[in-house]
């Protein structure tokens, strides 16, 4: 009976942030595959450390067992950045499509009017 007494990376990171970082409530998400009917459950929690950044903790439970991931701030930032990039591209595509539809219906865009620069009062600047 050789039991592994080593603390996992997940437990070490999570434990070191306890009481030091601000944590969200764990969110539990159950995903059911439509084709196979197999389910998997995810528990997601984020911890924010003032100096180190955001750590994301993910636990995945399925028929094979439990997988736990501790995503460091660089990975969490990459995920957030990619999501923001996709959202920005989707908004841009939607606005182009909407403008094309308006133009097909006869709308003619006019260039934006330029604002006139405020003239400086020469008398006020002498004082």
N, C-alpha and C positions, 0 to 999 in steps of 0.2 A: 504494500500500500504506500506508494510514493505520491503523496499529495503535493500539488503545486501551491506553494505558499506565497508566490510572487504576486504583487498587486498589479492588476492590468493598467495599461496606459489610460484607458477610459476612467477607471476608478481613481487613479492618481490625479488626473487633471480635474475631474469633477470634485474630488475631495479637497484639493488645494484651493479651489475657487469658492468653496462653501464659506459663507460668512465674510468674504472679501468682495465678491462680485454680486451684482444685481441680477436676479433670475426671473424669467417669465414663468408662468404656470405651464406645466407640461401639457402639450396637446396630443391627444390620442386620435389617430386616423386609421380607420379600417378600410382596406382596399380589397375589393372582391373582383377577381378576374372574370370577365363576362364569358369567355370561351370555356375555361376549365372549371370555373366555380371555386377555385382555391382562394383562400383569404390570407392576407398578411396584415399585421397590425404594426403601426409605427407610433413611437412616442418621441416627440420632438420638444426640446427645451433649449433656450438660448440664455447664456450668461454673459453679462457685459462687465468687463474689468476696466477701470478707468485708464490704466496705462497700457494694458496689453491688447484690448479690443474685445470683439465678440467671439465667443466660442459657441458652437452649435453641437448639441449632444443628441444623437439619433440612436434609438433602439428599434430593431426590426425583428418581429417574431413571426415565423412561418412554420411550415411542417418540418423543416430541417433543423429548427432550433432558434436561438437568439443570436443576433449579430449586433454589436454595439460599436458606434463610431463617435469619436470626439473630433470634430472638425475645428482646426485652428483658425484664428482671425483671417489669415491670408486666403484660406479656402472660402470662408463665409463671405469675405469681401468680393471674391471672384464670382460667387453665385449671385450676390446682390447686383453686382455690376452687369453681369450677363442678363439678368432679368430686366434691369432698367433699360439696357440696350434694346432688347426685344420689344419692350413696351413702347419705346420711342419710335422704333421702326414701324410698328403696327399702327401707331397714331398717324405717322407721316403717310403711310399707304392709304389709310382711311380718309385722310383729308384730301389727298390727291384724287381719290375715287369720287368723293363728294363734289369736288370742284369740277371734275369732268362731267358729272351728271348735270350740274347747274349750267355749264357751258353748252351741253347738248340741248338744254331746254331754252337756250337763247340768252343767257346771262353773259354780259360782256364785262370782264374785269377792268377796272380803271386803276391806274397807278396811284399809290397813296400820295396825298398832298404833302408837300414839304412845309414844315413850320418855318415861319419867318423868324430870323434871329432878332433878338431884342437889341435895339440900338442903345448904345451907351450915351448918357447925357453928358456932354462935354463940360457943362457948368458944374454938375455934381461931382465930377472926377477931379476938379481943381481944388476942392476944399480939403 
